[in-house]
Amino acid sequence: MTLVWEILGGAAAGSVLAHVGRRARMLDQGSAWSLAAAVTALSALGGWLWGATMVLTALAVGLATSIRRRQSSWRLPPPPPLSIEAICARLAWPVSLAVLSRFTPLDLFVAYTGGLAAACADAWATHFGILSKVPPRTLAGARAAVPGMPGAISTLGILASAGGSGLIGFAALACLSLQPLFDHAAPMSRALWLPLSALVGGFSGSLFDSFLAGTAQALYYCENCGTFSETPIHSCGEPARHVRGWTWMTNEAVDASASVIGAGIASATMSLLAWL
């Protein structure tokens, strides 16, 4: 497939995702444009393989968000649309890897998949875990927590995290099997470890996200609503009181860090499995 067709295909797929995300109120205007631009850039820099994997990841995250919205109630309000900062935090590292992908395609594609797997694992853990009937506990300290509190985990959330990261790994392998661009330095037999590498990397990134969210991430409390908030201004419009964490450690900073961790551990896992 020529570069022109890869760019056009990426732009078309990104535009459709952005439009659907806006209609479903999963994205705001800025994040919709950012997602469309990211898919286009990934297709241009890494080829259709990278763009297609990103599209499948977005669909997996959208599925979890849609299920969460159907189960929303007064106790579990629906998640707000993702902001441009949230999209950039999750995709900045994968797009950066795409810049170098023409030189060592498989090695960087593994890291790229691990970063996306971490993002999907976090989304699935959040949207499915909050539906658990068993109260969650903080990863750091194992203390009881309210559903939806940053850093809190549940058995359902852990299983969802593993499922989401593994799904991205298999999706990436499926796309990879259709892309005959790897030479003798990157045999397809080695790529068969991709699902397991993505599972380990994505799951580890999600756990790191929970640990960082429960210890260093800034947490605020809205006196007006009696709920916790990740921002100094709660969704109700009232200012929230800072109760924990570093003010500069936002949810976006945590997501970006988890993406890097997921990418690194996925690459390390692939190297270890290939060596064995």
N, C-alpha and C positions, 0 to 999 in steps of 0.2 A: 504494500500500500504506500503510495507516494505521500510526501510531507503535506502537500496541499489538501489531499483527501483526509488525512489524519486531523489536520487543523479544522477543516470544515465539519468533519464528523464530531470532533470534540466540542466545537462551538454549538452545533445543533443539539447534542446530548445535554450540554451544560445549560442551554437555554430552556430546554424542556424541563429539566430538573428544577431550575429556578422558578419557572412559571408554576409548576405543580406545587412546589414548596410554598410559594406565595399564596396560591389559592387555598391551600390547606392550613395556612397561617402557622407554618412551621418555620418560616423565614420572614424577616422584614426586608425592606427594599434593599438596604445596603448588603445584607448577607446573601440575598438572592443574586445580586450582581457579582459578589465575591465568589460564590460557588460556580457560577457560569464561567467567570474568568479563570478560576483554578482548573476546571475540567479542560478548558481550551488550552491553557498553558501546559498542562500535563500531557495532553495529546500531542502538542507541538514539540515539546522537549523530550519526552520519553517514548512517544509513539502511541498507537491506539491501545496497546497492552496496558499502559499506565492509566490512560484515560478510562478504559473500560473497567478496570479494577476500582477506580475512584467512583464511578457511577454505581457499581454494585454495592460499594460501601455505603454510599448515600441512600440507596434504596433500603438497605438493611437497617440503617439508623432511622429512616422514615417509617419503616414498619413498626419498630419499637415505639416510636413517638405516637403513631396512630393508635396502637393498642392501649397505650397509657391514657390517651385522651378519652377513649371510650369508657375507661374505668374510672374517670375522674369524678370527684364528689366534693362536698364542702370540706371534707377532711383532707382530700388529696386533690388540690386544684390542678387543672391542666398546665403543662409546662408552657412558658411563654415562647414566642418565636425566637430563634437563634439570632443573635446580633452579628454584625460584621466582625466585631472583636472575637467572638466565639469561633466563627468560621476561620479567621486568619490564624488563631491560636492552634487549631487542629490541623490546618493544612500548610502552614508556613514551612515546617520541616519536610514533609513529603515533596512539596514543590521544589525545595532546595536540592533534594536528592535527585530530582528529575533533571536538573541542570547538568549533572555529571553522568547521567545514565548511559549516554552514548559510548562511554569509555569502558565501563565495567558493568554491563547490563544486568546480569543475574545477581551479582553481589549487592548492588544498590537496590535492585528490585525486591530482594529479601528484606532489606532495611525499610524500604518504602511500605511493603506489605505489613511489616511489624508495626510501623507507625499508624497505619490505617486500622489495623486490628486493635490497637490500644484505644483508638477513638471509638470504634464500634463496641468494644468490650465495656468501656465506660458508659456509653449510652444505654446499652442493654442492661447493665447492672443497675443503672439509675431508674430507667423506666419500668423494668420488670421487678426489680428489687423492692421498689416502693409499694408494690401491690401485695407484698408478703403479709400474711396474717400474723406472723411471728415478729415481735418488735425487734428492730435491728440493734446492733451493738457497734461501738466505735472500734476500729481496727487497732488503734493505739489505746490500750487500757481495758478493752472489752467491757466498757461501761454501757448501760442501757441508754438508748437514744430515741428520739422521735423520728418517725418516718420522714425521709427526705433531708435529714440533717447532713451537711457535708462531712465526709469521713466515716459515716455509718454504713455497715454492711450487714447483709442477711444471707442465709443459705441460698435462698432463691436468687438473690443478686449475684452471688458467687457463681452459681451454675449458669446464670444468664451471661455473665462475663466470659466464662469459658466457651459457651456456645457461640457467642458473637464473634470472638476472636478466631475460633476454629472455622466458622463459616467464611470469614474473609480469607483465611488461608486456602480453603478449598476453592473459593471463587477465583482467587489469584492463580491457582494451579490450573483451573479450567481455562482461563484466558491464556495462560502461558502455553498450554498444549496446542493452542491455535496459532501461536506466533513462532514460526521456525526461523528465529534470528540468532540463535546461540551457536557458537562455534565449539571447537574441541575443548576450549578452556572452561566451558560451562555446560557439561553434558546434561541431558534431560534427566538421567538417572539421579543426579544430585538434586535436581529441582523437585523430585518426588518428596523430599523432606520439607517442602515449603509449608504444607498445612500444619505440621507439628511445630515448626519453627515459629509460625505466626501465632499459633495457640499459646506457646510459652511466652513469646514476646508480648503479645497483646494482653494476656492475663496478668503478666508481671507489671506491665504499664498501668493496668487498671488498679492493681493493688497499691502500686506506688502513688497513684492518684488519690486513692482513699486515705492512705497514710498521711500524705502531704495536706490533703483537705482537712483532716482531723487534727492536725498539729500546727502547721504554719499558715494555712490560708486564713485570711481575714474573715471573721464572722461577726455579724451584727444582729441586734435584737430590736424588733419593732414593738414598741410599747403599745401602739395603737391597735395592732392586730394580734399581739401576743405570739408572734412567730419569729423564727430566725430568718435572716436575709444574708445574701452573699455580697450585697452592695450597701453603701451608706444611705442610699435612698431606697426605701422599700417599694414594692410594686404598687402599693396604695398611694404613693406620693409623699408619705411622711418620712422624715429623717429617722434613721435607726441608730441605736447606740452600739458602739464598738465593744465587743466582749472578749475577743480572742484573736490571736494571730497577728501577722505583720500586715499593715494596711496596704503595702505594695504587692503582697502575695494574693492576687486576685484569682478567681476561678479560671480565667483565661491563661494566667501564668502556670497554674497547676496542670491544665490540659496540655499546654505546650511542652512542659517538662515530661509528662507521661508519654507523649508521642515520641520524644527523643529516647526515653528509656525503653519503650516498646521496640523501636527500631534497632537499638543497640543489642538488646537481648535476643531478638529474632536473628540478627546476623551472627551473634556468638553461638547460638544454638545450631544454626545451619552449619557453621564451620566445624563444630564439635561432632555433629552427626555425620558430616561428610568425611571427617577424619577417621571415625570409627568404622 
